Amino acid sequence: MSKKIIAGNWKMNLDYKNSLLLADKLSKILNIKKSRNEVVVFPDFSSLFLVSRIIKDSQIKFGSQDVAHKSLGAYTGEVSLESLKQLNCKYILIGHSERRQYFADTVLVADKLFNVIKNSKINPILCIGENLTERKKGITYKILDKQLEEAFSKLKPKDLENRNIIVAYEPVWAIGTGLVAETKDIILAHKKIKEKFSKMFSGKKIKEVKVLYGGSVNVDNFLNLQNLKEVDGLLIGGASLKAGDFLDIAYNF
Ligand code: PGA
């Protein structure tokens, strides 16, 4: 069975100094005792390089919170895929709901996914999820289908052969609010995402999509999602900022 992924999305919550401190704490403890899970952190761009150095000899992998839709070019303020490749990033978050909400980052999601798949070996983590209005209207699965279709619209089955594709199901209303989706709803949403993906892309060389859950996961609730075959890991925001809490989840999930 492949490893579950425990990913910490630091967002813009930590400045440079505190990012390095947290990376140092995590790597020191994980050096002494390893987790059976794949442990990943997503620092902000300014900390990415030094965090990567600090965790180099530990089991921690790192990723980028976003990427430009082109490999290189005149795109002021963006971070290029080429740089992320040279830094040895293993994962890239694409379409996180905060990007979609505050930076209108919806139109470029398909281009970003295309860029990462076609021009690198980095594993994309596509973030999708319904907002509260959509949930109340009962159109959650329609929204998830639509977001998947849009995100993968530029890719063909051949492009995805032998690639690790990861989707993070993050209900927008559960992010940073302390509200967690009910376990039965999470299981169903993950099943639907896996079904939809295999309808869109199937073939001998196409791996099953992994689906992570994200949205107010913490030390008090993560065990509800343990040992569920539909849940391939967790994407954790707030609780990933405290080394003790994050490690508790990384060791015990
Ligand atoms: P949260 O964030 O755990 O603070 O809700 C999760 C995320 O946005 O990835």
Boltz pocket constraint, residues with backbone or C-beta under 6 A from the ligand:
constraints:
  - pocket:
      binder: B
      contacts: [[A, 9], [A, 170], [A, 174], [A, 175], [A, 176], [A, 177], [A, 214], [A, 215], [A, 216], [A, 217], [A, 235], [A, 236], [A, 237], [A, 238], [A, 239]]
      max_distance: 6.0
